[in-house]
Amino acid sequence: MQMKLRQLLFSCSLLAVSFIVASDSRAQSSATVTQDKPYVVEWVYKVKWGHADEFFDIFKKYQIPILDRLQKLGYVTRYTVYRPGLHTGEDERWDYTVLIVYRNQLASTHEADIEAQLFRDRATLKREENHRWELVESHWDLPIQEIDPHAAEP
């Protein structure tokens, strides 16, 4: 029961952050959005127990080539995939984190185009990606903003 409450609170927090980010994004001019200011996003995956390797095999088959292509085209400046070296409690557990640095926010919108170019067999892609998502217990994409700790306002 306590875990469900934490998940609900976490979901509500993410929803609130999404509304704030969306409102802030709308308030910016389109010139600001397309500036060459890096846009950092973290993908976090918590996979069902015993399925982390199976999940990552499918992830490597589809997501890594997409990220590699985005990087080759200059949309992504770098990305790093992390896996924890030890373990935590179930509430805090995650299996993979991918930290992606896009050239700018607009550069983060090209994944579907690249996916369509790289994977012509849409039926297989859809089936295998659906299976990958079946293995996921929880997932979130979190835009991350670097702040200057010495600035007057963060």
Long-range contacts (C-beta under 8 A, 24 or more apart in sequence): 3-90, 3-91, 6-91, 7-138, 14-140, 21-143, 25-105, 33-104, 33-105, 33-106, 34-104, 34-105, 34-106, 35-104, 36-103, 36-104, 37-104, 37-105, 38-77, 38-101, 38-102, 38-103, 38-104, 39-101, 39-102, 39-103, 39-104, 39-105, 39-107, 39-108, 39-143, 40-99, 40-100, 40-101, 40-102, 40-143, 40-144, 40-145, 40-146, 41-99, 41-100, 41-102, 41-108, 41-141, 41-142, 41-143, 41-144, 42-97, 42-98, 42-99, 42-100, 42-141, 42-142, 42-144, 43-96, 43-97, 43-98, 43-100, 43-139, 43-140, 43-141, 44-94, 44-96, 44-97, 44-139, 44-140, 44-141, 44-142, 45-94, 45-95, 45-96, 45-97, 45-136, 45-138, 45-139, 46-93, 46-94, 46-95, 46-136, 46-137, 46-138, 46-139, 47-95, 47-96, 47-135, 47-136, 47-137, 48-135, 48-136, 48-137, 51-135, 52-83, 52-95, 52-96, 54-135, 55-95, 55-96, 55-132, 55-135, 55-136, 56-96, 58-128, 58-129, 58-131, 58-132, 58-135, 59-96, 59-132, 61-128, 62-115, 62-119, 62-125, 62-128, 62-129, 62-132, 63-98, 65-118, 66-111, 66-114, 66-115, 66-118, 67-98, 67-100, 69-114, 69-117, 69-118, 70-102, 70-107, 70-110, 70-111, 70-114, 73-110, 73-114, 74-103, 74-107, 75-102, 75-103, 75-107, 75-108, 75-110, 76-100, 76-101, 76-102, 76-103, 76-107, 77-101, 77-102, 77-103, 99-144
